[in-house]
Amino acid sequence: MGGGGREHALARRIAASALTKRLYVAPGNAGIAEIAECVAIAADDIDRLVGFAVDQAIDLVIVGPEGALVEGLVDRLTEHGILAFGPNRAAALLEGSKSFMKDLAAKYGIPTAAYARFQDAKAAKNYVATRKLPIVIKADGLAAGKGVTIAPSMAEAHGAIDDALLGERFGAAGHEIVIEEFMVGEEASYFALIDGETVMPLGAAQDHKAVGDGDVGPNTGGMGAYSPAPIITEALEQNILDRIVRPLAKAMVAEGRPYRGVLFAGLMIEPGAEGPEPRLIEINVRFGDPECQVLMARLETDPVALMLATAAGRLAGQPPPVWREEAALAVVLCAEGYPGAPKTGTCIRGIERAGEIDHVVALHAGTKRAPDGRLLSAGGRVLNIVATGKTVAEAQSRAYRAVDRIDWPEGFCRRDIGWRAIERAQVL
């Protein structure tokens, strides 16, 4: 389920699996339609999704976006005896409520930023007055990636509080807010499969959220990503697993909310006296986008086998996944106006030429086909160019060569995806 670049990356690998007899994607996009049967059902239309799965006797449902997980799609499928890859409603609260996630971390000693929760604007402002700036203000619920404000001044903090609690900017998602300290360090994304207390590490990626080169401008859903993440050494990965991921899995079992699916931990890697230390920023209950695209480019193991084992609670004893040694890098091409109001319906040419470069795959995100066959933009993030190479620098070079073959005057991208990893390699 889903129709973005993440789902195209998953669909390519699923379609190639020896375990796959038939693949449907709801709703899909123009690129996915070339490898799967697209079904015109929105990813949040739970009743129709369940009905379709029952009618077609689907063996496994793989959920891309988070909304349906938080709304209980997996619970509904389970009632009909249909296996689903993703957490049930009780476990999906890890992403559905930032307050729940922060309280859980505090209760079980999982390192995260100091925080407080508020439903009253005056109390929230009084709290901010006692804290150090900048400060982070988050809508509690799902807000399409737009519910976080990093406020460098008291006036901006007050504005963010009023927007959420008084101005209904985020609707019900903003009826409660979390205010937390601003952490300083380098962000990374860590992934693991979990089926209760069994944890299978999937490794790390790093993405670029700001819209502009040099990490300037407003945040987006993600302008690009690369994997592996050079900052995540073997020692640091063990630290992440021991202090964050495994304790979190055990905590969810203890709370009567066992987690089953892929866990995506957003981390801040802070400098410490004895080396880098991870702290938890947020939990996502699905693959990241565009992180999934680079993970799928490196994964040798059949992802369908891994997802089946996770959904069926059979991770224990499974061999660890095998990864290609190459680095993978994804560049996201966006429509003019993104992350505000994107210009849609514009014609994209030359995408087939991009895919002709060795070690490059052109993935669709927000695309559709016109009746005359032309490829049109249909969203904010429209294409993903994914390249592999011996190094992040080599993958980056291939990706941008492919980008430059695409004829789309109304599109744009960042030109510095992977800069942090490339600089780190040069220093070493």
N, C-alpha and C positions, 0 to 999 in steps of 0.2 A: 504494500500500500504506500502511495505517495507519487509525486510527479516531478521530483527535483533531480539534481545531479547525483545526490546520494543514492537515490533509487535507481538511476541509470547504471551507476557503478555496481550496485548489488545485482541488478538484473542481468548484466553482462556475465558476471561470474556464476550466477544461479543457472542461467540458460546453458552454460557450458558444462554443468555438472552432470556426471553419469547418473545421479540420483533423480534428476529432474525429467519427468515425463511431459509435463505441460506447464507453462508459466503464464499466469495472468497478472497484470499490473493495473491497479486502480488508483488514480485515473491515468497515470503514465504521462508521456509527452511524445513529441515527434521522433526523438531518437529511440526511445524505448519501444515505440511501435514497430521498429525494424527488427526487433529480436523477441518480442513477446506479444501476447494478445492484450491490448489495452481495453479496459472496461470503464465506461463513462459513469463512475461512481466517485464522488468526492471522498477524500481521505478522512473526513469527519462525519460522514453519513453512516453512522454505526448500524442502523437498522438495515439498510440496503446492503452494506458490506457483509453482515452476518447472513442475511438471506441469500446472497450470491454464493458465499462459502458453503452453505448448507446445500443449495441446489446443485452445485457443481461437485459435491463430495470432495472438497479440498482437503488435502492431507496436512499441509503446513501453511500457516499464514505468517508472513514476515512483515512486521509493522515498521515503517520508516519514520514518520513524524510522531511527536510526543502527544499531541492533543487527544487522539483517540485512546491512547494508553491511559492517560489521566481520567478520561471519561468512562473507562471500564470495558473497552472492546475485548480484551483478553478474557475477562470474566464471562462475557456473553458467548464468546466462541467456546470456552471451556464447558459451558452449560450444554452445548450441542456436541460435545465430544471431539471438537476440532483443536488440534495442536497449534499453538501460537508461540512465536518467538518474540518475547517482550514481557515485561512485568504486568501483574494484575493491578487493579485500581489501587489497592491498599499499598502496594510497593511503589507504584508510580508517583505517589505523593512526594517522593524524594525530589522530583522535579516540579511537581504541581504546587508545592508550597515551600518557599524558601524558609519560612518560619519553622516548619517541621524539620527540614534538613538541618538547620542551625541548632535547634533544640536537641536533636538526636546526636549531633557531633559533640555538643557540650556534655550531654548525659554520659556518653561513652568515651570521653577523653580523646576524641579525634581532633587533631590540630586544625583550627580555623581562626578567622578574624574575630576579635571581640565585637559584640553586637548587642542590640536591644530591639524589641518589637513594639510597634505602636499602632493604635487605631484612632488616636486623638491627636490632631495637628498641634495643639498647644503643648502637650506633653512632649511630642517629638521635637519641637523647636527648643524647648527647655533643655532637653538632653543634648542636642547639637551644640548648644551654648557652652557645654562643659567638655566638649571633645576637641581634639586637634583636627585642623583642616589640612588637606582636603578630606572629605568624608564621603562615604558611599551610601546612596539611598536606593533601595530596591523595592519594587512592587512584589508582594508576596506570591502572587499567582503567575500563570502564563501570560506573557504580554508581547508575544511575537518578537522576542529579542530586543524590545524597546523599553523595558521596564527598569533599567539600571541607569542611575545618574551619578557621575563622579563630580561632586560639587567642590570647587576650589575656594568658594567664598560663602559667607553666611547667607547672603542674599540668594545665591543660587540654591543653597540647601533648603532655604525656606520656600523657594519657588517649587522645587521638586516635591516637597512635602505637601504643599497646597494642591499641586496638580493631581497628586494621587488621592489624598484623603478628602479634599474639598471639591476639586474640579472634575472628578470622575474620569480623568484622562485614560485610565486603564480599566474602567468599569469595575466589576467585582474583583478582578485580579489585584486592584490597588486599594481595596478596603482596609487592608493591613499592609504595613511597610516594615522592612527590616533596615535598620541603620547600623552600619558597621565601619570599623576602622579601615583606612586605606592602606593596603599592603604594598610593599615595595619589593620588586624582584623581577623575575622573568616568568611569564605564563607558559604553561604546557598543558597538553591534554593527554590523559592516561586512560587506556581502555582495558577492560577485562570482561570475560564471560563468567557469569555466576548462576548456579542453580541451587540456591540455598546457601550452604556454607562452603561449597566447593568453588574455588576461584581458579580460573585459567587466565593467566596474563596474556594480553594481546599487544602490549607495548604502547608507544607514545607517538604523538605528532605535535606540531605547533602550527597555529594558524595566524592570520593577519586580519584583525577585525576592523581597524580604521580604514576609511574609504580611500585615503590618499597615501602616496609614497612617503616614506619616512614616518609612517604611523601617525599621520595627522588627519584631522577632520572627524566627522561623526562616525560612531560605530555602525557596523553592518552585520549581516548574518555570516560574513566571512568572505574575504577577497582572495584567499588563497591559503595553501597549507603545504607542509612537507613532512616527510617521515623517512627514517627515524629522526627523533629530536636529539641533537648532539648533547644538549644539556643533561639528558637523562642517562647517566652512567649506570653500570650494573649495580654499583653500591646504592645509588640514589633510587633506582627502581625497587631494590629490596626494601629500602626505607619506606617508599610509597606503599608497597604491598603490606608491610608489617604494621605500619602506623595508621594507614587510612583505608585501603581497600578491604583487607581481610577483617579488620575490626568492624567496618561498616556492614559487611555481609553477616557477621555474627550478631551485630546489634539488631538488624532487621529480623533475623530469626527470633531473637529474644523478645522483640516487640510484637511477635505474631504476624509479621509482614514479610515472610521470606521472599527474597528477591530472585527473579529468574529472568535472564536476558543479558543484554550487553550493558555494562555500566560505564559511563563516560564521566570521569572526574576532572573537572577544571581545577588546575593547581597553580599556586604561586610558589615559585622556587626562590626562597630567600637566602641571602648569604648568612652563614652561621660560623661560629667560632671553630667548629670541627668539620666544616664543609657545608654544602648547600642543604637547606632544610625545606621540606614541602609542607604547605598548608592548603587546606581545602577552600576553594572559592565557591564552587557550586557542583551539583550533581545533575547530570542529564541521563535520562533513562532509555536512550537510543544512541545509535551511531551519530557522530557529528557530521556536519556538512559545512566545509569541504574535507574534513579529516577522513571520513569514510572513503573518499575517492583515492586518497594516497595509500590508505591501509589495504584496500582491495587490489591496488596495483602491485603491492609487495607480497601479498599473501599467496603462498604456494599451496597450502592445504585447501581442500574443497570446503568452502564456507557453508554449503548446505549440510554437510556432515556435522560441522561444528554447531550449527544452529539447531539441527535435529537433536543432538545430544543435550544441548542446553535446555531446550523446550521440554524434553522428556525426562529431565533430571538424571542424565547419565554421564555427566562430566567427569566424575571420579573415575580414575583409571584410564581416561582418554590420553593419547599421546599429545604433547604440546604442539601447537601449530608450527609449521615450517615457513620461514620467510626468505624471500629473495635477498641477496646481499646488497642489491642496488638501493639507492635512495629514490624516492618518488616525490614529485612536486606538482601541485595543481595551481593553475592560474584561472581565476573566475572572471569572465567577461560579463559586464553589466550594461543595462540599458541607461541611456542618458536620463538624468534626473534621480537615479538611485543614490542613496537610500530614501529619498523623498518619494515623489510621484514619478515612477519610471515611464518613459515614452514607449508604448507598446505598439505592436502591429507593424514594425519596421522590418525590411527585408534583409536577410543574412545570406551572403554568398561566399563560396569558397571553403566551406567547412570540410568538404571531402579532401581538399588539397592539404589542409592541416593534418589530417589523419594519415597522409601518405609519408610523413616523416617517420623514420624508424624510431621505435620506442616511444611513440606518442599516440594517445587516444583522445579523440574529441567526444566529450560527453555533453548531452543536452540537459538543461535544467528548465528554464522557462521558455519553451518553444512550442510552436504548433505549425501545422501544414495548412497553407491556403488551398482552396479548391483547385487552383491551377498548379499545385505542387511546390510553390515557393515556400521557403522556410522563413517563418516570421517570429519575432520576439513576442513573448506572452507573459512577461514578468519582469522583476528587477534583476535577479541574477539569472543569466540566460544560458551561458555556455561554460563548460569547464574543460580546459586543456590540461591533460595529465601526461607527464613525461617521466621516464625513469632514466637513471644514469649511474655511473660508478660513484659519483659524488652529487651533492645537492647542486653545486655549480654547473655540472654537466647537465643534470636534469633541467635546471633553470634555462640554460642556453637552448636546449631542444624545445622547451615549452614556448619560449618567446619567438623562436623561428616559426613555429606552427601558428602562433597568434597572428604574426605578421602576414600570413597567407590568407587570413579571413577578411573579406570585404564587407564591412559593416560600419558605415560612417556614424551611425547613432549609438555605437557601443564604445565602451572604454574599459580599461583594466589598470591595476597597479603594475608598475614595471620593476618592482623590487622584491617580489615574493622570494623568500628564502634568504634575505640579506643577513639576518642574524646568524644563521648556520654557516654561511659563506665567510663572514667576518671571523667567526670562531675558528674555522678551519685554517684561515690565513694566519691567525695569531699562533695557533699550535704549530 
